[in-house]
Amino acid sequence: MPEKLEINGRIVGSFEITTYYMGKTESGEKIIIEKVKVLDTDGKYIKFAKLSGVIRYMNKYPVTWK
């Protein structure tokens, strides 16, 4: 990982998608993500984040779906 993201003094290790649903859009059905849990390198909770705040980092870290 070239860029280390730090939140609340802890290094981010992964993201967990916790709240999502199927929604209809003009182009068909899509998964709508509402809430993302940010975890540190030990897998411990840091905070919940809006997708818009972390989306640019999600391709650089592991992401799991709950």
N, C-alpha and C positions, 0 to 999 in steps of 0.2 A: 504494500500500500504506500504509494508515494506521498500522500497527504494524510496527516493524522488529524482527525477531527476531535476537538476537546470540548466537552460541555460540563459545566459545573466542576471544573478542575479534574475531570476524569476522562480518559481516552475512550472513545467509542469503539466497540468491538463488533457490534451487529445491530440489526433492526428486526423488529417483529411486528408484522401486520396483525393488529388485534381486532379492529372493527372495520368491516367491509360488507357490501351487499351488491347484488346484481341490479343495475339500473338501465333503463331504456334511454337511448339517445337517438338523434336523427340518423346516425349511421348504424344503429342496431344496439344489442345488449352489450354492456360493458361492466367490468368490475369497478365499483366506486369505493375507494379507500378513504375512510374517515379518520382513523387514528393509527399512529405508529409508535410503538414502544422502543425507546433507545436503550440499549444495553451496553455495559462496559466490556472490557476484554475478558472479565471473569464471568460474564453472563448475568451480571447483576443490574437491576433497574437503575437508570439514571433519571429519565423523565419521559412523559408522553409528548409527542410533537405532531404538529400538523404536517401533512404530506408535503405541502408547498415549502416548508422550511427545510426538509431533508432530502427531497427528491434528487437533487443534484449529486448527493453523496451515495445514493442507494446502489449504484452500479459498482461502487468501490468496496462495499462491505457485504458480508453474508446477510441474506434476508430470509426470514422464515414466516410462515402463515400459521396463525393459531386457529 
